């Protein structure tokens, strides 16, 4: 009897402690309001990243000549070469391989909000990986930024296309040169806001499937800094392959343009706010955790720490810096990181690249700031290191703005320059 009473007392105490923990749980923003998180949390397994070789890179130079007449020199690690794979397109962004091995590429046309976007098919590459056949697969698209091929549970093949206001998918058959059916709309998103010129709007969307066939979508903020009215803004959402069971996966990401998987976890680049000066806050690479909050607009990341933004000091239920997720790596202020890819053992064997993230630094909004315009390799808890440089010269002339990256075999990859419409191919010689 005594033992039974003791057990009842212990259980009662534990229930009371749990209820107090629930009352003090950290707040998260949902639909412009603050709610308390439940004690019950989804715990996802975090796989550690392998430690890469950290030897300093030795560089060599390669002369680049564009059809436009622009000539400049790029610097990249010894043992790697770079070639022009295709030219003559507009604002080319992200890529994916079709099930039948062809390269598909998005083209947003220009910097304006427009419906002149295209998707290209690139084929018939020569020994130097220069494509001789470029075919228009789709046109009249509203700012197509990101695409992904996916085979569903019924073994049906699809091409997913992320547009400003919606996610669509097209049934795909090997050898298609245009869609054989109408698009299926899986989700819609808000598409208004301040122009990118004022640090907002963020008319691009990025998609990434995980290893279980769930689909992540990044939706940027409508402004430089503000408290959003729609919960989908400044977040990463997740849904089934058919668009069902959509929910917010992570919050506080002002504009997470690049996403990739590494060791089973989701990672994303994020462009921070523009109102805190030339030298802060830091853009960053984050591991995106379920129910994680990454600060925006209440907090910002700078030099390895999270700070409160004084603009929101009077907001009673603001997110606290202590509740904000740390960065994998801080990438510098106004570098504008876009594409990111993980180069594990199946993508790289060269120590210069293996077990590193490669990040496309699009470049600061003003060439005079002088940051970005490069590809950098990134490892956890360390500053990024230059991998390919030369797109900004010592006279502040911009020769290219790196955007999307796609592995193309061991120690080789493509990346886009959305300023000049050039696709580059990098490989181990």
C-alpha positions as CSV (number, residue, x, y, z in Angstrom):
1,X,0.0,0.0,0.0
2,X,2.8,2.4,0.9
3,X,4.5,1.7,-2.4
4,X,1.3,2.4,-4.4
5,X,0.8,5.7,-2.6
6,X,4.4,6.7,-3.4
7,X,3.8,6.0,-7.1
8,X,0.6,8.1,-7.1
9,X,2.5,11.0,-5.5
10,X,5.4,10.8,-8.0
11,X,3.0,10.7,-11.0
12,X,1.0,13.7,-9.6
13,X,4.2,15.7,-9.2
14,X,5.3,14.9,-12.7
15,X,2.0,15.9,-14.2
16,X,2.2,19.2,-12.3
17,X,5.7,19.9,-13.5
18,X,4.7,19.2,-17.1
19,X,1.7,21.6,-16.9
20,X,4.1,24.3,-15.6
21,X,6.5,23.7,-18.4
22,X,3.6,24.0,-20.9
23,X,2.6,27.4,-19.4
24,X,6.2,28.8,-19.9
25,X,6.9,27.3,-23.4
26,X,8.5,29.7,-25.9
27,X,6.0,31.6,-28.2
28,X,5.9,31.1,-32.0
29,X,4.0,33.3,-34.5
30,X,1.0,31.9,-36.2
31,X,-1.2,34.0,-38.5
32,X,0.0,37.3,-37.0
33,X,-0.7,36.1,-33.4
34,X,1.3,34.5,-30.6
35,X,0.4,31.0,-29.4
36,X,2.1,28.7,-26.9
37,X,3.9,25.6,-28.2
38,X,2.6,22.3,-26.9
39,X,4.9,20.2,-24.7
40,X,4.5,17.5,-27.3
41,X,7.1,18.2,-30.0
42,X,8.1,16.3,-33.1
43,X,11.7,15.3,-32.6
44,X,13.7,14.8,-35.8
45,X,17.0,13.0,-35.9
46,X,19.9,15.3,-36.7
47,X,22.7,13.6,-38.5
48,X,26.2,15.1,-38.0
49,X,28.0,16.4,-41.0
50,X,31.3,14.7,-41.9
51,X,34.4,16.8,-41.2
52,X,36.0,18.0,-44.5
53,X,39.7,18.4,-45.3
54,X,40.6,21.9,-44.2
55,X,43.8,22.5,-46.2
56,X,44.1,25.9,-47.8
57,X,43.1,26.0,-51.4
58,X,45.7,26.7,-54.1
59,X,44.2,28.6,-57.0
60,X,44.8,29.1,-60.7
61,X,43.2,31.4,-63.3
62,X,41.1,30.8,-66.3
63,X,40.3,33.4,-69.0
64,X,36.6,33.6,-69.8
65,X,35.3,35.1,-73.1
66,X,31.5,35.6,-73.5
67,X,29.6,36.0,-76.7
68,X,28.7,39.5,-75.6
69,X,32.4,40.4,-75.8
70,X,33.0,40.6,-72.1
71,X,36.4,39.1,-71.2
72,X,37.5,38.5,-67.6
73,X,39.5,36.0,-65.4
74,X,38.1,33.6,-62.9
75,X,40.1,32.0,-60.1
76,X,39.4,28.5,-58.9
77,X,41.2,25.6,-57.1
78,X,44.0,23.8,-58.8
79,X,42.8,20.6,-60.3
80,X,39.5,22.1,-61.4
81,X,38.6,23.6,-64.8
82,X,35.7,25.7,-65.9
83,X,33.9,26.0,-69.2
84,X,31.0,27.8,-70.7
85,X,28.2,25.2,-71.2
86,X,25.6,27.4,-72.7
87,X,24.9,31.1,-73.5
88,X,22.2,33.4,-75.0
89,X,19.5,32.9,-72.4
90,X,18.1,35.6,-70.0
91,X,17.8,35.4,-66.2
92,X,18.5,31.7,-65.8
93,X,18.2,30.4,-62.2
94,X,17.8,26.8,-61.0
95,X,18.2,23.4,-62.7
96,X,17.2,19.7,-62.4
97,X,17.9,16.5,-64.3
98,X,14.9,14.8,-65.9
99,X,14.3,11.1,-65.4
100,X,15.7,10.5,-68.9
101,X,18.9,12.5,-68.1
102,X,18.3,15.8,-69.8
103,X,19.1,19.2,-68.1
104,X,16.1,21.4,-67.5
105,X,16.7,25.1,-66.6
106,X,14.4,28.0,-65.4
107,X,14.6,31.5,-67.0
108,X,12.9,34.4,-65.2
109,X,13.4,36.7,-68.2
110,X,14.4,39.8,-66.2
111,X,14.2,41.5,-62.7
112,X,10.6,42.7,-63.2
113,X,7.5,40.9,-62.1
114,X,6.5,39.4,-65.4
115,X,4.9,36.4,-67.2
116,X,7.7,36.0,-69.8
117,X,9.5,33.2,-67.9
118,X,10.6,30.0,-69.6
119,X,11.9,26.5,-68.9
120,X,14.6,25.3,-71.3
121,X,15.8,21.8,-72.2
122,X,19.6,21.6,-72.8
123,X,20.9,18.6,-74.7
124,X,23.7,17.2,-77.0
125,X,26.7,18.3,-75.0
126,X,30.1,17.9,-76.7
127,X,33.3,16.6,-75.1
128,X,33.7,20.0,-73.4
129,X,30.1,19.9,-72.1
130,X,28.9,22.7,-74.3
131,X,25.3,22.1,-75.2
132,X,24.4,22.4,-78.9
133,X,20.7,22.0,-78.6
134,X,18.5,24.3,-76.4
135,X,14.7,23.7,-76.7
136,X,11.9,25.8,-75.1
137,X,9.8,23.4,-73.0
138,X,7.5,26.0,-71.4
139,X,6.9,29.7,-71.7
140,X,4.6,32.5,-70.4
141,X,5.4,31.6,-66.8
142,X,5.3,34.0,-63.9
143,X,8.8,34.2,-62.5
144,X,9.8,30.5,-62.6
145,X,12.6,30.2,-60.1
146,X,12.8,26.5,-59.1
147,X,11.9,23.2,-60.6
148,X,12.1,19.6,-59.4
149,X,11.4,16.2,-61.1
150,X,9.7,13.6,-58.9
151,X,8.3,10.1,-59.3
152,X,5.3,9.6,-57.0
153,X,4.2,6.6,-55.1
154,X,2.2,5.3,-58.1
155,X,5.4,5.6,-60.2
156,X,4.1,8.5,-62.2
157,X,6.6,11.1,-63.2
158,X,6.1,14.8,-62.6
159,X,7.8,18.1,-63.2
160,X,7.1,20.6,-60.4
161,X,7.4,24.3,-61.1
162,X,7.5,27.0,-58.4
163,X,5.9,30.3,-59.6
164,X,5.4,33.5,-57.7
165,X,1.7,32.8,-56.9
166,X,1.4,29.0,-57.1
167,X,3.0,25.6,-57.3
168,X,2.1,23.6,-60.3
169,X,3.1,20.2,-61.7
170,X,3.1,18.6,-65.1
171,X,2.9,15.0,-66.0
172,X,6.2,14.0,-67.6
173,X,7.1,11.3,-70.1
174,X,10.7,10.5,-71.2
175,X,11.5,12.5,-74.3
176,X,8.9,15.2,-73.9
177,X,9.7,18.4,-75.6
178,X,6.6,20.1,-74.2
179,X,4.0,19.1,-71.6
180,X,1.4,16.6,-72.8
181,X,-1.2,17.7,-70.2
182,X,-2.5,20.8,-68.5
183,X,-0.8,21.8,-65.2
184,X,-2.2,20.7,-61.9
185,X,-2.2,23.5,-59.2
186,X,-1.1,22.1,-55.8
187,X,-0.9,25.3,-53.7
188,X,-1.3,29.1,-54.0
189,X,0.7,31.8,-52.2
190,X,0.4,35.6,-51.6
191,X,2.1,37.6,-54.4
192,X,1.9,41.2,-53.3
193,X,4.3,43.4,-51.4
194,X,7.0,46.1,-51.7
195,X,9.3,45.8,-54.7
196,X,12.6,43.9,-54.2
197,X,14.1,47.3,-54.7
198,X,12.9,48.2,-51.2
199,X,14.0,44.9,-49.7
200,X,10.7,43.0,-50.0
201,X,8.2,41.3,-52.2
202,X,10.4,38.3,-52.9
203,X,8.6,37.0,-55.9
204,X,10.6,33.8,-56.1
205,X,9.8,30.4,-54.6
206,X,12.1,27.4,-54.1
207,X,11.2,23.7,-53.8
208,X,13.1,20.7,-52.5
209,X,11.9,17.1,-52.0
210,X,13.2,15.1,-49.1
211,X,14.2,11.4,-49.1
212,X,10.6,10.4,-48.1
213,X,8.9,12.3,-50.9
214,X,7.7,15.2,-48.8
215,X,8.0,18.6,-50.5
216,X,9.5,21.7,-48.9
217,X,8.7,25.2,-50.3
218,X,10.4,28.4,-49.3
219,X,8.2,31.5,-49.4
220,X,9.9,34.9,-48.8
221,X,8.7,37.9,-46.9
222,X,6.6,40.7,-48.4
223,X,8.9,43.4,-47.0
224,X,12.3,44.2,-45.7
225,X,11.1,44.1,-42.1
226,X,7.5,43.9,-40.9
227,X,5.1,41.6,-39.0
228,X,3.4,39.6,-41.7
229,X,-0.3,39.1,-42.0
230,X,-0.1,35.6,-43.6
231,X,1.6,32.7,-41.8
232,X,3.1,31.4,-45.0
233,X,5.3,34.4,-45.4
234,X,9.0,34.3,-44.4
235,X,8.7,30.5,-43.9
236,X,9.5,27.1,-45.2
237,X,6.3,25.0,-45.6
238,X,6.0,21.3,-46.1
239,X,3.4,19.2,-47.9
240,X,2.7,15.8,-49.4
241,X,3.7,15.2,-53.1
242,X,0.1,16.0,-54.1
243,X,-0.1,19.2,-52.1
244,X,-2.1,17.8,-49.2
245,X,-1.3,18.1,-45.5
246,X,0.4,21.4,-45.9
247,X,1.8,23.1,-42.8
248,X,4.5,25.5,-41.8
249,X,7.7,23.7,-41.1
250,X,10.0,26.6,-40.0
251,X,9.6,30.4,-39.5
252,X,11.6,33.6,-39.3
253,X,13.4,33.2,-42.7
254,X,13.2,36.5,-44.6
255,X,14.2,35.0,-47.9
256,X,15.5,31.5,-48.0
257,X,16.3,31.0,-51.7
258,X,18.6,28.0,-51.8
259,X,17.7,24.6,-50.2
260,X,19.4,21.3,-50.2
261,X,19.6,18.0,-48.3
262,X,22.7,16.9,-46.4
263,X,23.0,13.7,-44.5
264,X,19.2,13.6,-44.5
265,X,18.6,17.1,-43.0
266,X,17.3,20.2,-44.8
267,X,19.6,23.2,-45.2
268,X,18.9,26.6,-46.6
269,X,20.6,29.9,-47.4
270,X,18.9,33.1,-46.1
271,X,19.2,36.7,-47.1
272,X,18.9,39.0,-44.0
273,X,17.3,42.4,-43.7
274,X,18.7,45.6,-45.3
275,X,18.0,48.3,-42.8
276,X,20.8,47.8,-40.3
277,X,23.7,49.2,-42.3
278,X,26.3,48.1,-44.7
279,X,28.1,45.7,-42.4
280,X,25.2,43.9,-40.7
281,X,23.3,41.7,-40.3
282,X,24.9,38.5,-41.7
283,X,23.3,36.4,-44.4
284,X,23.6,32.8,-43.3
285,X,23.4,29.1,-44.0
286,X,20.9,27.3,-41.6
287,X,19.9,23.8,-40.8
288,X,16.1,24.0,-41.1
289,X,14.6,22.1,-38.1
290,X,10.9,21.3,-37.7
291,X,9.2,24.1,-35.7
292,X,12.4,26.1,-35.7
293,X,12.4,29.9,-35.7
294,X,15.3,31.8,-37.3
295,X,14.6,35.3,-36.0
296,X,13.1,37.6,-38.7
297,X,11.8,40.2,-38.1
298,X,12.4,40.4,-34.4
299,X,16.0,39.3,-34.4
300,X,19.1,39.2,-36.6
301,X,22.3,37.3,-36.9
302,X,25.7,39.0,-36.8
303,X,29.2,37.8,-36.1
304,X,28.2,34.5,-34.5
305,X,25.5,35.9,-32.3
306,X,21.7,36.6,-32.4
307,X,20.5,40.1,-31.5
308,X,17.2,41.7,-30.9
309,X,16.1,44.3,-33.5
310,X,15.4,47.4,-31.6
311,X,12.6,48.3,-34.0
312,X,10.5,45.7,-32.3
313,X,11.4,46.4,-28.7
314,X,7.8,47.6,-27.9
315,X,6.1,44.5,-29.3
316,X,5.1,42.5,-26.2
317,X,5.2,39.0,-27.6
318,X,8.2,39.3,-29.8
319,X,10.5,36.3,-30.4
320,X,13.5,36.4,-28.1
321,X,17.0,36.0,-29.3
322,X,17.5,33.1,-27.0
323,X,14.8,31.2,-28.8
324,X,16.3,31.7,-32.3
325,X,18.2,28.9,-34.1
326,X,21.9,29.4,-34.6
327,X,23.5,29.4,-38.1
328,X,25.6,26.7,-39.6
329,X,27.8,29.4,-41.0
330,X,27.6,33.2,-41.2
331,X,28.2,34.3,-44.8
332,X,28.7,38.1,-44.4
333,X,26.5,41.1,-44.7
334,X,24.7,41.7,-48.0
335,X,26.4,38.8,-49.9
336,X,22.9,37.6,-51.2
337,X,23.4,33.8,-51.0
338,X,21.2,31.9,-53.4
339,X,21.9,28.3,-54.6
340,X,23.4,25.8,-52.2
341,X,24.4,22.2,-52.7
342,X,26.0,19.6,-50.5
343,X,29.0,17.7,-51.9
344,X,29.2,14.5,-49.9
345,X,31.1,11.3,-50.9
346,X,28.8,10.6,-53.8
347,X,29.2,14.1,-55.3
348,X,32.9,14.7,-54.6
349,X,36.2,12.9,-54.1
350,X,38.6,15.8,-54.2
351,X,39.4,17.1,-50.7
352,X,38.9,20.7,-51.9
353,X,35.2,20.0,-52.3
354,X,34.2,16.8,-50.5
355,X,32.0,17.2,-47.4
356,X,31.5,20.9,-48.1
357,X,28.5,23.0,-49.0
358,X,29.0,25.1,-52.1
359,X,27.1,28.4,-51.9
360,X,26.4,30.7,-54.9
361,X,26.9,34.2,-53.6
362,X,24.8,36.4,-55.9
363,X,26.5,39.6,-54.7
364,X,25.5,42.7,-52.7
365,X,22.9,45.1,-54.1
366,X,25.6,47.6,-54.7
367,X,29.0,46.7,-56.4
368,X,30.6,49.3,-54.2
369,X,29.9,47.1,-51.1
370,X,32.0,44.5,-52.9
371,X,30.7,41.3,-51.2
372,X,29.6,38.1,-52.9
373,X,29.8,37.6,-56.7
374,X,31.5,34.2,-56.1
375,X,31.1,30.6,-55.2
376,X,32.2,29.7,-51.7
377,X,32.7,26.4,-49.9
378,X,31.2,26.3,-46.4
379,X,31.6,24.1,-43.4
380,X,29.9,24.1,-40.1
381,X,30.9,26.8,-37.5
382,X,33.5,28.4,-39.8
383,X,33.6,31.4,-42.1
384,X,33.1,30.6,-45.8
385,X,36.1,30.2,-48.1
386,X,36.3,31.4,-51.7
387,X,36.1,28.6,-54.3
388,X,35.5,30.6,-57.5
389,X,36.1,34.3,-57.7
390,X,36.5,37.0,-60.4
391,X,32.9,37.9,-61.2
392,X,33.6,41.3,-59.6
393,X,36.9,42.9,-60.6
394,X,39.0,45.5,-58.9
395,X,37.2,48.3,-60.8
396,X,33.9,47.1,-59.4
397,X,32.7,45.9,-62.8
398,X,30.3,42.9,-62.4
399,X,31.0,40.1,-64.9
400,X,28.4,37.7,-63.5
401,X,26.1,36.9,-60.6
402,X,26.1,33.2,-59.5
403,X,22.7,31.7,-58.8
404,X,21.9,28.0,-59.1
405,X,24.2,25.0,-58.6
406,X,23.6,21.4,-59.7
407,X,26.0,18.5,-59.2
408,X,26.8,16.7,-62.4
409,X,28.8,13.7,-61.3
410,X,31.8,13.2,-59.0
411,X,33.8,16.4,-58.7
412,X,31.8,18.3,-61.3
413,X,28.8,20.6,-61.3
414,X,26.9,23.3,-63.3
415,X,26.1,26.8,-62.0
416,X,24.2,29.6,-63.6
417,X,24.9,33.3,-64.0
418,X,21.6,35.1,-64.0
419,X,23.0,38.4,-65.0
420,X,24.4,37.3,-68.4
421,X,22.3,34.1,-69.0
422,X,25.4,31.9,-68.9
423,X,25.6,28.3,-67.7
424,X,29.0,27.2,-66.5
425,X,30.5,23.7,-66.1
426,X,33.1,23.0,-63.5
427,X,35.0,19.7,-63.5
428,X,38.1,17.9,-62.2
429,X,40.8,17.8,-64.9
